[in-house]
């Protein structure tokens, strides 16, 4: 166990006076033979310092009080950690003081200290901020040090009761686990509650269209905006693009029948050979409109497009609550069913982790099992 830290003010430690002939007063922190220093931003002449105090100075009393307050503020940081059972090392104390990170900080305060100014992607930072807002609704002003196993159980149950989807709950818990790991690193807590609390795995998202369903959507006669939404959805099914990437797609992103585009969400570049998959149907759609801009600039916002998409799907007997994101699921699932290696599908989707792509393999397995069960039921009638 680390020993307690000793504090004292020291004068002109570097033995270097400024241009006015004055030396700096600092707060020395000692522990196990090591030392660190914090400046008080106070300078006095050599004959104005004696036995750890300012003397012979017209503002001596005020300066001594200011130096003492600086020392106590630093010491208070250590004491706050000790109340939580955490013994600080000198580097940890230095970081806690400079970053103003305290064990009594709320999760939101600490979390923002961690993510603001970090190199995380904009979408990731947005995810963290959504987590902070969500937790504030669950329990306002919760401290980092108060998040334990029982808190995590209650928080997940609360999200479930609100009807928040399983994978969304998992994503928020993963973000929270990262924050708690940072809290351990900053010595705010001794260990993360996630050593005991295990986050459940992501589950396969239900919902993809079969080849037969796609054929029905292709053949239906539509006009105007409905035809645009249908063609845009089919294009997404044949390319795997998210809605955000679809509506920002430009001709410059398509070279020699390959889509080469940096994705909005992950900033990862994908390369998709549109003439070589799904019989080149994505290329045919572009030819129908002349340019990709003539299609994607007419789609509109996501919510309106999804509403019209559901109306289109109902016309061919599809009543499930599908959205434009179903196109991405359809793309991945059908390619796996066609026999493409899962690593190839991973690259086409732009997934950083193979585990994310494997979810679509699970969808295929479920679909096979469901088909077998239906066949057995018909046989047994």
URLIN-V614071 format. One record per backbone hydrogen bond with DSSP energy under -1.0 kcal/mol. NH is the residue of the N-H (numbers start at 1). CO is the residue of the C=O. E is the energy in kcal/mol with one decimal. If there is no record, write none. Layout:
BEGIN
<<NH;CO;E> <NH;CO;E>>
END
This chain:
BEGIN
<<6;30;-2.6> <8;28;-1.7> <10;26;-2.9> <12;24;-2.8> <15;12;-1.9> <18;22;-3.0> <21;18;-2.3> <23;44;-2.9> <25;42;-2.4> <26;10;-2.7> <27;38;-3.2> <28;8;-3.5> <29;36;-2.7> <30;6;-2.8> <31;34;-2.2> <34;31;-2.2> <36;29;-1.9> <38;27;-1.9> <40;25;-1.7> <44;23;-1.9> <48;45;-2.1> <49;46;-1.2> <50;53;-2.7> <53;50;-1.2> <55;48;-2.4> <60;57;-2.2> <63;59;-2.8> <64;60;-2.7> <65;61;-2.1> <66;62;-2.3> <67;63;-2.6> <68;64;-2.4> <69;65;-2.4> <70;66;-2.0> <71;67;-2.2> <72;68;-2.7> <73;69;-2.4> <74;70;-1.7> <75;71;-2.5> <76;72;-2.5> <77;73;-1.1> <78;74;-1.3> <79;75;-2.3> <80;76;-2.3> <81;77;-1.5> <82;78;-2.4> <83;79;-2.0> <85;82;-1.8> <86;81;-2.4> <93;89;-2.4> <94;90;-2.6> <95;91;-2.2> <96;92;-2.6> <97;93;-2.6> <98;94;-2.3> <99;95;-2.7> <101;96;-1.6> <105;102;-1.8> <107;142;-2.7> <110;106;-2.7> <111;107;-3.3> <112;108;-2.4> <113;109;-1.7> <114;110;-1.8> <115;111;-2.4> <116;112;-2.3> <118;115;-2.0> <125;121;-2.5> <126;122;-2.4> <127;123;-1.7> <128;124;-2.1> <129;125;-2.4> <130;126;-2.0> <131;127;-2.0> <132;128;-2.4> <133;129;-2.1> <134;130;-2.3> <135;131;-2.7> <136;132;-2.1> <137;133;-1.5> <138;134;-1.6> <139;135;-3.5> <142;139;-1.2> <144;105;-1.9> <147;144;-1.6> <152;148;-2.1> <153;149;-2.2> <154;150;-2.4> <155;151;-2.8> <156;152;-2.5> <157;153;-2.3> <158;154;-2.2> <159;155;-2.3> <160;156;-2.5> <161;157;-2.4> <162;158;-1.5> <163;160;-1.4> <164;159;-2.2> <169;165;-2.4> <170;166;-2.4> <171;167;-2.2> <172;168;-2.1> <173;169;-2.2> <174;170;-2.2> <175;171;-1.9> <176;172;-2.4> <177;173;-2.4> <178;174;-1.7> <179;175;-1.8> <180;176;-2.3> <181;177;-2.2> <182;178;-1.9> <183;179;-1.9> <184;180;-1.8> <185;181;-2.1> <186;182;-2.1> <187;184;-1.6> <188;183;-2.6> <189;183;-1.0> <195;192;-1.8> <196;193;-1.2> <197;193;-2.4> <214;210;-2.2> <215;211;-2.0> <216;212;-1.7> <217;213;-2.0> <218;214;-2.3> <219;215;-1.8> <220;216;-1.3> <226;223;-1.0> <228;224;-1.6> <229;225;-2.6> <230;226;-2.3> <231;227;-2.5> <232;228;-2.6> <233;229;-2.4> <234;230;-2.4> <235;231;-2.4> <236;232;-2.0> <237;233;-2.1> <238;234;-1.9> <240;236;-2.9> <246;242;-2.5> <247;243;-2.5> <249;246;-1.4> <253;250;-1.8> <254;251;-1.8> <255;258;-2.6> <259;272;-2.9> <260;253;-3.6> <261;270;-1.8> <263;268;-2.5> <267;263;-1.7> <270;261;-2.7> <272;259;-2.2> <274;272;-1.4> <276;273;-1.6> <280;277;-1.3> <281;278;-1.9> <284;280;-1.7> <285;281;-1.9> <286;282;-1.8> <287;283;-2.2> <288;284;-1.8> <289;285;-1.2> <290;286;-1.4> <295;292;-1.1> <296;292;-2.6> <297;293;-1.9> <298;295;-1.5> <299;296;-1.1> <305;301;-2.3> <306;302;-2.6> <307;303;-1.9> <308;304;-2.2> <309;305;-2.3> <310;306;-2.2> <311;307;-1.4> <312;308;-2.0> <313;309;-2.7> <314;310;-1.9> <315;311;-1.0> <316;313;-1.1> <317;314;-1.6> <318;313;-2.8> <322;320;-2.1> <326;323;-1.5> <327;324;-1.3> <329;325;-1.4> <330;326;-2.8> <331;327;-2.7> <332;328;-2.1> <333;329;-2.8> <334;330;-2.7> <335;331;-1.8> <336;332;-2.0> <337;333;-2.3> <338;334;-2.2> <339;336;-1.2> <340;335;-2.3> <345;341;-2.0> <346;342;-2.2> <347;343;-1.7> <348;344;-2.1> <349;345;-2.2> <350;346;-1.4> <351;346;-1.9> <358;354;-2.1> <360;357;-1.5> <362;358;-1.6> <363;359;-1.6> <364;360;-1.8> <365;361;-2.0> <366;362;-2.3> <367;363;-2.5> <368;364;-2.4> <369;365;-2.4> <370;366;-2.7> <371;367;-2.3> <372;368;-2.3> <373;369;-2.3> <374;370;-2.3> <375;371;-2.4> <376;372;-2.4> <377;373;-2.2> <378;374;-2.2> <379;375;-2.2> <380;376;-2.0>>
END
